[in-house]
Amino acid sequence: MDTPVTTFSEGPEDPFAVRRAALVVLDDRGRIVGWSERAEALLGYPPQEALGRPTADFLVDPCDQDVVMDAVAACVRDRGWFGVVPVRHRDGHRVELGCRARMTVRGDSPREWVIVGAPAEEVVQWETDRSVLDGLFRRSPIGLSVHGPDLSILRVNRAISKFTQIPVEQHRGLRTSDFLIQQDTDTVERQIREVLQTGRSAISTEQPCRLRGDLDRELVVSVSAFRMEDPSGRILGVTQTVEDVTERYRARRRLALLNEASTRIGTTLDLAETARELAEVAVPDLADCVSVDLLEPVTRGEEPTQETFGPVRRTAIRSILTNTAEVMYPVGRTIQIPPETVQARCLAERRPILQAQLEGPTGWLPLDPERAERALSLGVHSLMVVPLVARGLVLGLLSLWRSRRAEPFEEDDLTLAEEFAARAAVCIDNARRYTQQHEAALTLQHSLLPHEVPRHPAVEVAHRYLPADATTGVGGDWFDVIPLSGLRVALVVGDVVGRGIHAAATMGRLRTAVHTLANLDLTPDEVLSHLDDLVDRLAAEQEPTDERSPQVIGATCLYAVYDPVSRHCVLARAGHPPPAVVTPAGQVHLLELPAGPPLGLGGLPFEATELELDEGSLLTLYTDGLIQGLKRDVDESLADLCGALTPPTRSLEETCRAVEGALLRDRPTDDVADDVALLIARTRVLAAEKVAMWELPVEATAAAQARMLTASQLAEWELEEMVFTTELIVSELVTNAYRYGSGPIALRLIRDDHLICEVSDTGSTSPHLRRARTTDEGGRGLFLVAQLTERWGTRYTRDGKTIWTEQPLLNGAPASLE
């Protein structure tokens, strides 16, 4: 297809075109010697009335004489003229014509004047259009390019020339590919072809634009295009307007990034996760490499000191480089920042720092010159360091680098990075404070629960504790294994209503009370009665309540005491689920214990139940969180619990896992969830040869008989070295029973890792330790007992009391009198 030549000085709307303009020829004396049909149409005079006549006689109104003569004088002087003159129509009205006059010379006349005229309003409009067209090509800041049907350039304006750095006149015949990279050329030419083929204009299409001679500069342009046609409909080409919208595009992208950051940063209360979210938002849209470093105290949830900044810990990194590990410290690395680095200055001055161009090694150079040099060799050329500040506290810093993107950071990028850092700092500070409170709550919880369940000869135990809120780990459930006198053991499981730190604090008070009551050797029903009074008092102390101190509204508890000598187990419960027992043969049943009211109701009795357990039986205590699920009722859960406890020959850890799998697989995680405490104990029985028991007569010889029996039994147990000390202890206890007690006297010796001596009588008077004066004849017996034993005490039974002592067996050596 031949490329048509487009003439921009004359178009279909040109009022001086031959078919539209009036043509008049004047001789040197001003007489009309030529008159066109268009002149007749505009002025009303036919040729026979106009030819040969001076123009001043019939075309010029006397009142316009001066204006017309001034135009004539200018035309003669300059040998041509253009302007508007008033002319009289044949019917007498005034017509303003835009005229162009030029002097011509012919052989038979010295000179003639050719005048082309058109209505003034058409000429003014045409001149305005030409001025606009001239402005588009000469003064418009928006680029304009005209392409022929073959996509070659016909004409461009000065804005395009300034953009391409090629003179305007040298663009003709070039193609877009002569100054744009191929990828962007394909985009431009695809748009031009679509406009050519469809005739539909393209409006404000944004696209990247990179020049072949300046690949480091990334531009974005807005392109509009329309198809050009002549009056006959012939396609002449496409005109494009090109506007540099790089700054607008970057501002819009920064706003989008800021909006994205507001939704992506701070989704959790986890320090490391928040730092990762900050790094992920910044790469790759803002930077090529990012690191987030937090002060060491912040990572531990502590409030950082602001006088001197210690080391920082690398908390998150993000990079588009494949060999990031070669240039960036890994997450978790503790870094001591040298004072001469940009990062140290950023922390000290609490302000962001921009290094648009890195002239040489910088950043961590004093700490690791090789790593810094390697970073520069990979193209790192621009750096921003922004402090993370919240509530006036510096928490750490954000470092951003550019390597693959050729454009350096600028002030607008620094402003965006500051916005990122400000939002992230608030989220990090919230996470830090949450971590601090969480650690405090966990510390409280861990201090209130047993760290390790003590090993005990009476039972083998395994346990589980699962708080309702796994993130806080704080609840009101508890369990305990408490050693008692006579090798007995107390097994306790309790549940404070509610959860959180207040429930945990109440749980701690109740657990402490249980330990105190257990050390008094009270029976299970007595322990629960005292706990009931305590909960009632705690509730009274907290009235009226507020949000900071929610009222204790109740608790449940199950208390069991097992004796490995007699195999007797005494249990009592206060509103608690019943325990499960598995016999050595694998039979499972729930103990039918009197339910008892929950703790805190007051005034209602608690009843104890006693049973005998075979050796190897499983006693399972739990809280109601174990059997309360969204998809099952309590009866179904209890049946699943009984099924998970068999066979009893498995290890207790395996049994705990089986219970978890059977009952906690559908455990809710929302506000309806409850804490879970589980305690499983396998009973043991003390061998008969480790226990010796005698009944002594209430006579003055009882102490002597007790000493003889004790010496004989210790010799049998090969504990001769403990005979003397033990004889003293037994003699004193039996003597006290004889003097102050009543009924028969029983003596029992138990050997395990301790030697236990027990003297029982039917009296209810408790002996008291005191220091005898030098003038007293007695009162030193219990004082000697306390000196010779590790522990001693009194426990009461239905039939009387028992005074007991414990002596350790350490390498076979008894306690010394010294």
C-alpha positions in Angstrom: 0.0 0.0 0.0 1.4 3.4 -1.0 1.7 5.8 1.9 -0.3 9.0 1.2 1.2 12.4 1.7 -0.7 14.3 4.3 -0.7 18.1 3.9 -1.4 19.7 7.2 -1.7 23.3 5.8 -4.9 22.5 3.9 -7.7 20.2 4.9 -11.4 19.7 4.2 -12.3 22.6 6.6 -9.9 25.1 5.1 -12.0 28.3 4.3 -9.4 29.3 1.7 -9.8 26.1 -0.2 -10.7 26.6 -3.9 -14.2 25.3 -3.6 -14.9 27.4 -0.6 -13.2 30.8 -1.0 -14.0 33.8 -3.1 -11.4 34.8 -5.7 -11.0 38.4 -6.8 -8.2 39.9 -9.0 -7.5 43.7 -8.9 -5.3 45.6 -11.3 -2.7 48.2 -10.2 -5.4 50.9 -10.0 -7.8 48.9 -7.8 -10.2 47.9 -10.6 -11.7 44.4 -10.6 -10.3 42.3 -13.5 -11.3 38.9 -12.1 -14.4 37.7 -10.3 -15.2 34.1 -9.2 -18.6 32.4 -8.8 -17.9 32.1 -5.0 -17.4 35.9 -4.9 -20.8 36.3 -6.5 -22.3 33.9 -3.9 -20.7 35.8 -1.0 -21.3 39.4 -2.1 -24.3 39.2 -4.5 -22.7 40.9 -7.5 -22.7 39.0 -10.8 -19.5 39.3 -12.9 -21.0 41.9 -15.3 -21.6 44.2 -12.5 -18.3 43.8 -10.8 -15.7 43.5 -13.6 -13.9 46.8 -14.5 -15.3 48.7 -11.6 -13.1 50.2 -8.8 -13.7 48.4 -5.6 -14.0 51.6 -3.6 -17.1 52.5 -5.7 -19.4 49.7 -4.7 -17.6 47.3 -2.2 -16.5 49.8 0.4 -18.9 51.6 2.6 -17.9 55.2 3.2 -17.8 54.7 6.9 -15.3 51.9 6.5 -13.1 53.8 4.1 -10.3 54.5 6.6 -10.1 50.9 7.7 -9.9 49.6 4.1 -7.4 52.2 3.0 -5.1 51.2 5.9 -5.3 47.6 4.8 -4.5 48.7 1.2 -1.5 50.7 2.3 -0.1 47.7 4.4 -0.6 45.4 1.4 1.2 47.7 -1.0 4.0 48.2 1.5 4.5 44.5 2.3 3.4 43.2 -1.2 0.8 41.0 0.6 -1.6 41.1 3.4 -3.9 38.9 5.6 -6.7 40.1 7.8 -10.4 40.9 8.1 -12.0 43.8 6.1 -15.6 45.0 6.0 -17.2 44.8 2.6 -20.7 46.0 1.4 -23.0 43.3 0.0 -25.1 44.1 -3.1 -28.2 44.4 -0.9 -26.4 46.9 1.2 -25.6 44.9 4.4 -22.2 44.7 5.8 -20.1 41.6 5.4 -16.8 40.9 7.1 -14.4 38.9 5.1 -11.1 37.3 5.9 -8.8 38.1 3.1 -5.4 37.0 1.8 -3.8 39.3 -0.8 -0.8 38.6 -2.9 0.9 40.6 -5.6 1.4 39.0 -9.0 3.1 40.2 -12.2 2.0 39.5 -15.8 3.5 40.6 -19.1 0.8 43.2 -20.1 0.4 44.7 -16.6 3.0 45.9 -14.2 1.3 44.2 -11.3 -2.0 42.7 -10.1 -3.4 41.7 -6.8 -5.0 38.3 -6.1 -7.4 38.3 -3.2 -8.8 35.2 -1.6 -11.6 35.8 0.8 -13.9 33.8 3.1 -16.4 34.7 5.8 -14.6 36.1 8.8 -16.1 33.6 11.2 -14.9 30.7 9.2 -11.4 32.2 8.9 -11.2 32.8 12.6 -12.4 29.3 13.4 -9.9 27.9 10.9 -7.1 30.0 12.4 -8.0 28.7 15.8 -7.9 25.2 14.6 -4.5 25.8 13.0 -3.3 27.3 16.2 -4.4 24.3 18.2 -2.8 22.0 15.7 0.4 24.0 15.8 0.3 24.0 19.6 -0.1 20.2 19.6 3.0 19.8 17.6 5.1 22.6 18.9 4.1 23.4 22.5 2.0 20.6 23.9 3.6 18.7 26.9 1.7 15.6 25.9 3.4 13.5 23.2 1.7 13.2 19.8 2.8 10.8 17.1 1.2 10.2 13.7 1.6 6.7 12.2 0.8 5.7 8.6 -1.1 2.5 7.8 2.2 0.6 7.7 2.9 1.8 11.3 5.8 4.0 10.2 6.0 7.4 11.8 4.8 10.3 9.7 5.1 13.1 12.2 5.8 13.7 15.9 5.6 16.7 18.2 8.3 18.2 20.3 7.2 16.3 23.4 7.9 13.0 21.7 11.2 14.3 20.4 12.2 15.3 24.0 11.3 11.8 25.2 13.2 9.9 22.5 16.1 12.4 22.3 15.8 12.4 18.5 15.1 15.6 16.5 11.5 16.0 15.3 12.4 16.0 11.6 14.3 12.7 11.9 11.3 10.7 13.2 9.7 10.5 9.8 9.9 7.0 8.5 11.1 5.5 11.8 9.2 2.8 13.7 8.5 2.4 17.4 11.1 -0.4 17.6 13.8 2.1 16.6 13.8 3.7 20.1 11.7 1.3 22.4 12.7 -2.2 23.6 11.0 -5.0 21.7 8.6 -5.9 24.5 7.2 -2.4 24.7 7.2 -2.1 20.9 5.0 -5.1 20.6 2.5 -3.6 23.0 2.4 -0.3 21.1 2.1 -1.8 17.6 -0.6 -4.2 18.8 -2.7 -1.3 19.9 -2.1 0.6 16.6 -3.1 -2.3 14.5 -6.3 -2.8 16.6 -7.3 0.8 16.1 -6.5 0.6 12.4 -8.6 -2.5 11.9 -11.6 -1.7 14.1 -11.7 2.0 14.1 -12.4 2.0 17.8 -10.3 4.5 19.6 -8.1 3.5 22.5 -8.4 5.7 25.6 -5.8 6.2 28.4 -4.2 2.8 28.2 -1.3 2.6 30.7 1.8 0.6 29.6 5.5 0.4 30.4 7.9 2.3 28.2 11.6 1.8 28.2 14.0 3.4 25.7 16.7 1.3 24.1 19.3 4.0 25.0 18.3 4.4 28.6 17.3 1.0 30.0 17.9 2.2 33.6 14.9 4.5 33.4 11.5 2.8 34.0 8.6 4.9 32.7 4.9 4.4 32.5 2.9 6.2 29.8 -0.8 6.6 29.2 -1.6 6.1 25.5 -4.8 7.1 23.5 -5.2 6.5 19.8 -7.7 7.2 17.0 -7.9 6.4 13.4 -7.5 9.1 10.7 -9.7 9.2 7.5 -10.0 11.6 4.6 -13.5 12.9 3.5 -13.9 9.9 1.3 -13.3 7.5 4.1 -9.8 6.4 3.0 -7.7 5.4 6.1 -4.7 7.7 6.5 -3.2 6.2 9.7 -3.4 6.5 13.4 -2.6 9.3 15.8 -1.4 8.6 19.3 -1.2 10.8 22.3 1.4 9.7 24.8 1.5 11.1 28.4 4.2 10.4 30.9 2.2 9.2 34.0 5.2 7.6 35.8 4.8 9.6 38.9 1.1 9.2 39.0 1.5 5.4 38.5 4.1 5.3 41.3 1.9 7.3 43.6 -1.1 5.0 42.9 1.1 1.9 43.4 2.4 3.3 46.7 -1.1 3.9 47.8 -2.1 0.3 46.8 1.0 -1.0 48.7 0.0 1.0 51.8 -3.5 -0.3 51.6 -2.1 -3.8 51.2 0.2 -3.3 54.2 -2.8 -2.2 56.3 -4.4 -5.6 55.7 -1.4 -7.8 55.7 0.7 -6.5 58.6 -0.3 -7.4 62.1 -2.7 -10.3 61.4 -1.4 -12.1 64.5 0.1 -11.3 67.9 3.3 -13.1 67.0 6.5 -11.0 66.8 8.2 -13.2 64.2 5.1 -13.5 62.0 4.6 -9.7 62.1 8.2 -9.1 61.0 7.7 -11.6 58.2 4.6 -9.8 57.0 6.4 -6.5 57.0 9.2 -8.0 54.8 6.7 -9.7 52.4 4.8 -6.5 51.8 8.0 -4.5 50.9 9.4 -7.1 48.5 9.4 -7.0 45.5 7.1 -3.9 45.0 9.3 -1.5 47.0 12.7 -3.1 47.4 14.6 -6.2 46.2 15.9 -7.2 49.6 14.6 -6.4 53.1 15.7 -7.3 56.6 13.8 -6.7 59.9 16.0 -6.6 63.0 14.5 -6.3 66.5 16.3 -5.3 69.7 17.1 -8.4 71.9 14.7 -7.4 74.7 11.8 -6.9 72.3 12.2 -10.5 71.0 11.7 -11.7 74.6 8.6 -9.5 75.1 10.5 -7.0 77.3 10.5 -3.2 77.0 13.8 -2.1 75.5 16.1 0.4 77.1 16.5 3.6 75.1 19.7 4.9 76.6 22.0 2.4 74.9 21.0 0.0 72.1 22.4 -3.4 72.5 22.5 -6.1 69.9 19.7 -6.9 67.5 18.3 -10.2 66.4 17.5 -10.9 62.7 13.8 -11.6 62.8 12.8 -11.7 59.1 14.4 -11.4 55.7 12.9 -11.3 52.2 14.8 -11.1 48.9 14.4 -11.8 45.2 18.1 -12.7 45.0 18.8 -16.5 44.6 22.0 -16.3 46.7 20.5 -14.3 49.6 22.4 -16.4 52.2 25.7 -15.1 50.8 24.9 -11.5 51.6 22.3 -11.5 54.4 22.5 -12.8 57.9 20.0 -15.6 58.5 16.9 -15.3 60.7 17.7 -15.9 64.4 21.3 -14.4 64.1 22.2 -12.0 66.9 24.1 -9.0 65.5 26.1 -6.4 67.3 25.8 -3.2 65.3 29.0 -1.3 64.9 28.6 2.4 65.9 29.9 3.7 62.5 27.2 2.0 60.4 24.1 3.5 58.9 22.0 1.2 61.0 23.5 2.4 64.3 23.0 6.0 63.2 19.4 5.3 62.4 18.8 3.8 65.9 20.6 6.6 67.7 19.0 9.5 65.8 15.6 7.7 65.5 15.1 8.9 62.0 15.0 7.2 58.6 18.1 7.4 56.4 18.2 7.3 52.6 21.3 6.5 50.6 20.1 6.8 47.0 23.5 5.8 45.6 26.0 3.7 47.4 29.3 5.0 46.4 31.2 2.2 48.1 30.9 -0.5 50.7 28.6 0.5 53.5 26.0 -0.8 55.9 27.5 -3.8 57.7 31.0 -3.3 56.4 32.8 -2.8 59.7 31.2 -6.0 60.9 31.6 -8.2 57.8 33.6 -6.6 55.0 33.5 -9.7 52.8 29.7 -9.9 53.0 29.3 -6.2 52.2 31.7 -6.5 49.2 29.8 -9.5 47.9 26.5 -7.5 48.1 28.0 -4.7 46.0 29.2 -7.2 43.5 25.6 -8.4 43.1 24.4 -5.0 42.2 23.2 -3.6 45.5 23.2 0.2 44.8 20.6 1.9 47.0 19.7 1.7 50.7 17.0 2.8 53.1 17.1 2.2 56.8 14.0 3.1 58.9 13.6 2.8 62.7 10.7 0.8 64.1 9.2 3.2 66.7 6.0 2.8 68.7 4.9 4.8 71.8 8.2 6.6 71.7 10.2 3.3 72.0 12.7 2.2 69.4 12.0 -1.5 68.8 14.4 -2.2 66.0 15.0 -1.3 62.4 13.9 -2.0 58.8 16.6 -2.1 56.1 15.7 -2.1 52.4 18.1 -2.5 49.4 17.7 -2.4 45.7 19.9 -4.4 43.3 18.0 -5.6 40.2 15.8 -2.5 39.9 18.0 0.1 38.3 16.2 3.1 39.8 17.5 4.2 43.1 15.3 4.9 46.1 13.8 8.4 46.3 12.1 10.4 48.9 8.6 9.1 48.1 9.9 5.6 48.6 11.3 6.6 52.0 7.9 8.0 53.0 6.3 4.8 52.0 8.8 2.8 54.0 8.2 5.0 57.0 4.4 4.2 56.7 5.2 0.5 56.6 7.5 0.8 59.5 5.1 2.9 61.6 2.3 0.4 61.1 4.5 -2.6 61.7 6.0 -1.0 64.8 2.6 -0.7 66.4 1.8 -4.3 65.6 5.2 -5.5 66.9 4.8 -3.5 70.1 1.3 -5.0 70.6 2.8 -8.4 69.9 5.7 -7.7 72.4 3.3 -6.6 75.1 1.1 -9.6 74.4 4.2 -11.8 74.6 5.1 -10.2 77.9 1.7 -10.7 79.3 1.5 -14.2 77.8 4.9 -15.1 79.4 3.7 -13.7 82.7 0.5 -15.7 82.5 2.4 -18.9 81.6 4.9 -18.2 84.4 2.0 -17.9 86.8 0.4 -21.1 85.4 3.6 -23.1 85.5 4.4 -21.9 89.0 1.0 -23.0 90.1 1.0 -26.4 88.5 3.4 -29.2 89.5 6.5 -29.1 87.4 7.1 -32.8 87.9 4.9 -35.3 89.5 6.9 -36.9 92.3 7.7 -40.6 91.9 5.9 -42.5 94.6 6.0 -46.2 95.7 2.3 -46.3 96.0 1.4 -45.5 92.4 2.7 -45.0 88.9 1.2 -41.9 87.3 0.8 -40.2 83.9 -1.0 -36.9 83.3 -2.1 -34.4 80.7 -3.0 -30.7 81.0 -4.6 -28.9 78.0 -5.8 -25.3 78.5 -8.9 -24.2 76.6 -6.9 -21.4 74.9 -3.8 -23.0 73.4 -2.4 -19.5 72.7 -2.4 -18.3 76.3 -2.0 -21.7 78.0 -3.7 -20.5 81.1 -6.7 -22.1 82.8 -8.3 -23.1 86.1 -7.9 -26.9 86.0 -5.3 -28.6 88.1 -4.0 -32.0 89.3 -1.7 -33.1 92.1 0.1 -36.1 93.5 0.8 -35.5 97.2 2.9 -37.9 99.3 1.3 -38.6 102.7 2.5 -40.3 105.8 2.7 -44.1 105.9 3.6 -44.3 102.2 0.0 -43.2 101.3 -0.6 -40.9 98.4 -3.3 -38.3 97.7 -4.5 -37.9 94.1 -6.3 -34.7 93.3 -8.0 -33.2 90.3 -9.9 -29.9 90.4 -11.6 -27.4 88.2 -12.2 -23.7 88.8 -15.2 -22.3 86.9 -14.0 -20.0 84.1 -10.6 -19.6 82.5 -7.8 -17.2 82.1 -5.4 -15.7 84.5 -8.1 -15.1 87.2 -9.1 -18.7 87.1 -5.5 -19.7 87.3 -4.9 -17.5 90.3 -7.8 -19.0 92.1 -6.7 -22.4 91.2 -3.3 -21.6 92.8 -4.9 -20.6 96.0 -7.0 -23.8 96.1 -4.1 -26.0 95.2 -2.0 -24.4 98.0 -4.9 -25.0 100.4 -5.1 -28.7 99.3 -1.4 -29.2 100.0 -1.8 -27.7 103.5 -4.9 -29.8 104.3 -3.2 -32.9 102.9 -0.2 -32.3 105.2 -2.6 -32.3 108.1 -3.6 -35.9 107.2 -7.3 -35.0 107.0 -9.7 -37.4 105.4 -11.0 -36.6 101.8 -14.4 -35.4 103.0 -12.8 -33.1 105.6 -10.4 -31.7 103.0 -13.4 -30.8 100.7 -15.3 -29.2 103.6 -12.4 -26.9 104.3 -12.0 -26.1 100.6 -15.7 -25.3 100.5 -15.3 -22.8 103.3 -12.2 -21.3 101.5 -14.1 -20.8 98.2 -17.0 -19.2 100.1 -14.6 -16.8 101.8 -12.8 -15.9 98.5 -16.2 -15.1 96.9 -17.1 -12.9 99.8 -13.8 -11.0 99.6 -14.4 -10.2 96.0 -17.9 -8.6 96.4 -18.6 -6.2 94.9 -16.8 -7.4 91.8 -15.5 -5.6 88.7 -14.0 -6.5 85.4 -10.5 -6.6 86.7 -11.4 -9.1 89.5 -14.2 -11.4 88.3 -15.9 -13.2 91.1 -15.1 -16.8 91.9 -18.4 -18.5 91.3 -17.4 -22.1 92.1 -15.1 -25.0 91.7 -15.2 -28.8 91.6 -12.7 -31.2 93.1 -12.1 -34.9 93.5 -9.8 -36.0 96.3 -8.6 -39.6 96.7 -6.1 -41.2 99.2 -4.6 -44.6 98.4 -2.7 -46.8 101.0 -0.3 -49.3 99.3 -0.1 -51.3 102.5 -3.8 -52.0 103.0 -4.8 -51.4 99.3 -7.6 -49.2 100.6 -8.6 -46.1 98.6 -10.8 -43.4 100.2 -12.4 -40.9 97.8 -14.7 -37.9 98.0 -15.9 -35.4 95.3 -17.4 -32.0 95.2 -19.6 -31.7 92.1 -16.9 -33.4 90.1 -17.2 -36.2 87.4 -16.8 -39.7 88.9 -13.4 -41.4 88.5 -13.0 -44.5 86.4 -11.4 -47.7 87.7 -9.9 -50.5 85.5 -9.2 -53.8 87.2 -6.1 -55.8 86.3 -8.4 -58.1 84.4 -9.5 -55.2 82.2 -13.0 -54.6 83.6 -13.9 -50.8 83.6 -16.5 -49.1 85.7 -17.2 -45.6 87.0 -17.2 -45.3 90.7 -20.6 -44.5 92.2 -19.5 -41.8 94.6 -21.8 -39.4 96.3 -21.6 -36.4 94.0 -21.5 -33.7 96.7 -22.1 -30.0 95.9 -19.6 -27.9 94.0 -17.2 -25.9 96.2 -18.5 -22.6 97.4 -22.2 -23.4 98.0 -21.6 -23.9 101.7 -23.5 -25.8 104.4 -23.8 -29.1 102.6 -21.9 -32.2 103.7 -19.4 -34.2 101.7 -19.3 -38.0 101.9 -16.3 -40.3 101.5 -16.3 -43.7 100.0 -13.8 -46.4 100.7 -12.9 -49.3 98.4 -10.1 -51.8 98.0 -8.0 -51.8 94.8 -6.1 -54.8 93.5 -2.5 -54.2 92.6 -2.2 -53.0 89.0 -5.6 -51.3 89.0 -5.9 -48.0 87.0 -7.6 -45.1 88.8 -8.4 -42.3 86.3 -9.3 -38.8 87.5 -10.3 -36.0 85.0 -12.1 -32.7 84.6 -15.3 -32.2 82.7 -13.5 -30.6 79.8 -12.5 -34.1 78.8 -16.0 -35.4 78.4 -17.7 -32.3 77.0 -17.7 -32.1 73.2 -19.9 -30.3 70.6 -20.7 -33.5 68.8 -21.4 -35.9 71.6 -23.2 -36.1 74.9 -21.6 -36.9 78.3 -22.8 -40.5 78.4 -21.2 -41.2 75.0 -18.0 -39.5 76.1 -17.8 -41.5 79.3 -18.3 -44.7 77.2 -15.4 -43.6 75.0 -13.3 -42.9 78.0 -13.9 -46.4 79.4 -13.0 -47.9 76.1 -9.8 -45.9 75.8 -8.6 -47.0 79.2 -8.2 -50.7 78.2 -6.2 -52.8 78.1 -4.6 -51.9 81.4 -1.3 -53.5 80.5 -0.3 -50.7 78.2 2.1 -48.0 79.4 0.3 -45.1 81.0 1.7 -42.7 78.4 0.1 -44.9 75.7 -3.2 -44.8 77.7 -3.1 -41.0 77.9 -2.6 -40.8 74.1 -5.5 -43.2 73.6 -7.8 -41.0 75.7 -6.7 -37.9 73.8 -7.4 -39.6 70.5 -10.8 -40.9 71.6 -12.2 -37.8 73.3 -10.3 -34.7 72.1 -10.4 -35.2 68.3 -13.4 -32.9 68.0 -12.5 -30.6 70.8 -13.8 -27.1 70.1 -11.3 -24.3 69.9 -13.7 -21.3 70.5 -15.2 -19.8 73.6 -17.1 -22.9 74.4 -14.0 -25.0 74.9 -12.9 -25.9 78.5 -9.6 -26.8 80.1 -8.7 -30.5 80.4 -6.8 -32.2 83.2 -6.2 -35.9 83.2 -4.5 -38.0 85.9 -4.1 -41.8 85.5 -2.6 -43.8 88.4 -1.6 -47.5 88.4 -1.7 -48.9 92.0 1.1 -50.7 93.6 1.1 -52.8 96.8 3.9 -52.8 99.3 5.3 -56.3 99.8 4.3 -58.0 103.1 7.9 -58.5 104.2 8.4 -54.7 104.2 5.7 -54.2 106.9 5.7 -55.3 110.5 2.9 -54.6 112.9 2.3 -55.5 116.6 -0.3 -54.8 119.2 1.1 -53.8 122.6 -0.6 -54.1 126.0 -1.3 -50.9 127.8 1.2 -51.6 130.5 4.4 -50.0 131.8 6.4 -52.7 130.0 5.0 -51.7 126.6 8.0 -49.5 125.8 10.5 -52.2 126.6 8.6 -54.7 124.5 8.4 -52.2 121.6 12.2 -51.7 121.8 12.8 -55.5 121.7 10.4 -56.0 118.7 12.0 -53.1 116.9 15.5 -54.4 117.3 14.6 -57.8 116.1 12.8 -56.5 113.0 15.6 -54.2 112.1 18.1 -57.0 112.4 15.9 -59.0 110.0 15.9 -56.1 107.6 19.7 -55.8 108.0 19.4 -52.3 109.5 21.3 -53.0 112.7 23.0 -49.6 112.4 19.6 -47.9 112.9 18.6 -49.9 116.0 19.7 -47.5 118.6 18.1 -44.5 117.1 14.9 -46.3 116.2 14.7 -47.8 119.7 14.8 -44.3 121.2 12.0 -43.1 118.9 9.8 -46.1 119.4 10.3 -46.0 123.2 9.3 -42.3 123.4 6.2 -42.7 121.2 5.0 -45.8 123.0 5.6 -44.2 126.4 3.5 -41.2 125.3 0.7 -43.5 124.2 0.8 -45.3 127.5 0.8 -42.1 129.5 -1.6 -39.9 127.6 -3.6 -42.3 125.3 -6.1 -45.0 125.9 -7.0 -48.4 124.6 -4.7 -50.8 122.8 -1.4 -49.5 121.4 -0.3 -50.6 117.9 3.2 -50.4 116.6 3.9 -50.6 112.8 7.3 -50.4 111.0 7.4 -49.9 107.2 10.6 -50.1 105.2 10.9 -48.5 101.8 13.4 -45.7 100.9 12.6 -44.5 104.5 12.1 -46.3 107.7 8.6 -45.4 109.0 7.6 -45.9 112.6 3.9 -45.6 113.5 2.4 -45.8 117.0 -1.4 -45.7 117.2 -3.9 -45.5 120.2 -7.5 -44.7 120.7 -6.9 -41.4 122.3 -7.6 -38.0 120.6 -5.0 -35.9 122.4 -2.3 -34.7 120.1 1.3 -34.4 121.5 3.0 -31.1 121.2 6.7 -30.4 120.7 8.2 -28.1 123.3 11.6 -27.2 124.8 12.0 -28.3 128.4 13.5 -26.0 130.9 16.7 -27.2 132.8 14.6 -27.7 135.9 12.0 -29.9 134.2 12.1 -33.6 134.7 10.4 -34.4 131.4 9.2 -32.9 128.2 12.2 -33.7 126.1 10.9 -36.9 124.4 9.3 -35.4 121.3 12.1 -32.9 121.0 14.5 -35.9 120.7 12.2 -37.5 118.2 12.2 -34.4 116.0 16.0 -34.3 116.1 16.4 -37.9 115.2 13.9 -38.0 112.3 13.4 -36.3 109.0 9.7 -35.8 109.5 7.1 -36.6 112.1 3.4 -35.9 112.6 0.0 -37.0 113.8 -3.0 -38.2 111.8 -6.4 -38.9 113.1 -8.6 -41.9 112.3 -12.1 -42.8 113.2 -10.7 -44.9 116.1 -8.1 -42.5 117.5 -4.8 -41.2 116.3 -1.4 -42.3 114.9 1.9 -40.6 115.5 4.4 -41.3 112.8 8.1 -40.7 112.0 10.3 -41.0 109.0 14.0 -41.7 108.8 15.9 -41.7 105.5 17.9 -44.8 104.5 21.0 -43.0 103.1 23.7 -45.5 102.2 22.4 -47.6 105.2 23.5 -44.9 107.7 20.9 -43.9 110.4 20.4 -40.4 111.7 22.9 -39.3 114.3 22.2 -38.0 117.8 24.8 -35.3 117.3 
